């Protein structure tokens, strides 16, 4: 079995891009803007911090309170004035409600901060005729409602994103692949990007890619790695649909599986070979943002599209090499892979 010749694929990709460089940039920009890079797998998210540590072992939260972790006990509470101010603020909030006009608490300087807080806590419970059991039960019910709403909202948002990706993003991705396959032959046009929406086979394309992405997503639930294997197994399905939208989804997956058989690791390494370029882009984007106070960050993103076009052109060369091998071995028939 012939190994993938990465240098040769990249050299052919560069030659193909030179024929129509600026149109390829425009196609990549519009295609990705419309979701043509969608694969059915979601991305993670980040969150912000809650404060900052100092070298001396202290911590300042976002409210300005200082905590010292350098003592033998590991922690000292905020100053008494800070605790009293906090309780006074809560007391004011309670008094502003209709049921809390008669509520008041006198801070006892002879008690520690924690004792004052506990006394305040029990007085609030008495004022609202609550017990710790009922409060805990209400808290658990509130947490349950929050988690339920969170799951419902997540499912709805996921369904909407999956629907948009299936009906818009995935067909655009097929058109993006068709453009770069035809660009190899020097006869690509901007209209190729929307080719999946014409010709009367739009729903065939949607159904095939939807079923394929569902399979990849389902396998990715098993600690992600099986989904990664399936991703490379069905890597060529969008190319096959771009070439022949009338082919059945079962046959498209079968051909893609045979094309990638024994080459999944090499395909992974091919993708990994672009990591250096990606890191260079991130470094360039960071540099532009720093020297311009962020003003050049957004225009700098445009420099990403030559890299995207280069990657897409390389994948097109890879598909051409694999389809020719399938036709030569008789695994695929000429009427199945009709050409571009």
C-alpha positions, 0 to 999 in steps of 0.5 A, a space after each residue: 500500500 503506497 504511503 501518502 507523499 506529503 511533500 508532493 501533495 503540498 507542492 501540487 497544492 501550491 501550484 494549483 493555488 497560484 492559478 487562482 490565488 485571490 479567488 481561492 481566498 474569497 471562496 475560503 472567506 465566504 465559505 467559512 463565514 457561512 459555516 463550510 468548516 462545520 464537522 458536527 463536533 462542538 468546541 470547548 469554552 473558557 472562563 475568567 478567573 476570580 482574583 489574583 495571588 501575590 508572591 507573598 502568599 496573599 489573595 485579593 478577590 474581585 471585591 477588594 478583600 484581602 486573605 492571607 494564606 501564609 499563616 499557620 492556619 492557612 487562612 485569616 478572615 477579612 477585617 471586622 469592619 469588612 464583615 460588619 459592612 457586609 452584614 449591614 449591606 444585607 440588612 439594608 437589602 432585607 429592610 427594602 422588602 415589604 416583609 423585612 421592614 422590621 428586621 434589624 441586627 446589631 453587630 456585637 463587637 465582643 463576638 468574632 466575625 464568624 459568630 456574628 455571621 452565624 447569629 445573623 444567619 439564624 436571625 434571618 431564618 427566624 425572620 422568614 420562619 424558615 428552618 435549616 432543613 427547609 432552606 436546604 430543601 429549597 436550595 436543592 430544588 433550586 439547583 435541580 431547576 437550574 440544572 434542568 433549564 441548563 440541560 434544556 437550553 443546551 439541547 435546544 442550542 445544540 439542535 439549532 447549531 446542528 440544524 444550521 450546520 446540516 442544512 447550510 454549513 455542510 452543503 457549503 463545505 461540499 461546495 468548498 471541496 468542489 471548488 478546490 477539486 476543480 481549481 486543480 484543473 483550472 476551471 473553478 468558479 465562485 459559483 462552485 461554492 453553492 453547487 450543492 444547493 442546485 441540481 436537485 440533489 440538495 436533500 440527498 447531500 444533506 441526508 448523507 452528511 447528516 447521517 455521517 456526522 451523527 455517526 462521528 458524533 456518536 462515536 466521539 462520545 466514547 472518550 472522543 478517540 473512536 470519533 476521531 477514527 471515524 472522522 478520518 474514516 469518513 473524511 472523503 464523504 464530502 468530496 464524494 458527494 461533491 463529485 457525485 451527489 446522486 450516490 447513496 450515503 451507504 456507498 459514499 461511506 463505504 468508498 471513503 472507508 476504503 480510501 482511508 483504510 491503512 492511511 488514517 495515521 498518515 492523514 492525521 500526520 498530514 493535518 499535524 504538519 500544518 501545526 507549525 503554520 498555525 502556531 506562526 499565525 497565532 504568534 503573528 496575530 498576538 504580535 499585531 494585537 500587542 503593537 496596535 493595542 488590539 486594533 490590528 487583531 481583526 484585520 490580522 485574521 485575514 492572514 489566516 485565509 491563505 493558510 486555509 486555502 493551502 490546507 484545502 488545496 492539499 486535501 484536494 490533492 489527497 482526495 485525487 490521489 486516493 480516488 485514482 487509486 480506487 479507480 485503478 484497483 477497480 474498487 470504485 467504478 467510473 460511473 460512481 466517481 464521475 470526475 469534476 
